[in-house]
Amino acid sequence: MTALSGDSSVRAIADFFEQRTGQHLGESRMWRIETVLRDVMRKHGLGDLHALHARLQRDPYGELAAGTIHCIMNHESSFFRDLNVFESIEKQILPHLNRTLPEKLLRIWCAGCSTGQEAYSLAIVLKRQEHLWKDWRVSILGTDISPFSIEKAQAGVFQQMDVQRGLPIADLLRWFEPNGDQWRIAQDLRALTSFKVDNILDHHAITGKFDLILCRNVLLYFSPELRAHALSRIARLSRPDTLLILGAGETTIGTGTQFVPSGAFRGAYDIGGAGPAPHMLDRLAG
């Protein structure tokens, strides 16, 4: 038998996914491949995973490939996900950047932004601090490998269940407007944000340097070698005192020396050990 079937088809598609995204699929995600790809196969008239893999081999960068990658990826996202992270950003990190940046320019990058909730949450935080950022040029860039996720982020329209997860009711009423049975982000927030399709391992859409970078729950699925590669690319887009925030289960340990744990901000990383010293924490928090 020459055709792939059963486990071999699943493995072949998992390998394709890993080659394109760098993400290794553990067993807990492997078994869901056929289920999550059912709608994609139906849309493209494909009867089974073998037929899907054969088409992917012929056209590894077309619409089918993008849809396949999108369906397999973990798109878990919510507004103010891990609230303690956003509290640290709002109460410590952003005030510190406001005091120490050499010019009135603040650039934030959300790598692996999924459908945009993280970037819009940051925009809400900045609007809460509007008195700090008067006369500043402020921008938030969100990037993701999935064009479907970026399209939704750019649209800024969310289901009721999306806005019920983590978004305070006061922020919902202040920064969203009803859009049928959905909610649309206010233009004031959209003006602070932009979104682009990009691969953190081989980025082309990003230029310049960023002051704060969030790359949460992206490196989790990479091998140690790819984590080091991704961090080296992030470092190229960082200034000497840029702060990096990873997911709760992620670390830069064992991936080189580009980023080290911050002495001032719990859960954040300094590039090359730069940044405020531990004894400054109380002053920065004030």
Summary of the structure (lengths in Angstrom):
residues: 286
radius of gyration: 20.3
end to end distance: 69.6
largest distance: 69.8
contacts: 871
relative contact order: 0.12
helix: 45%
strand: 19%
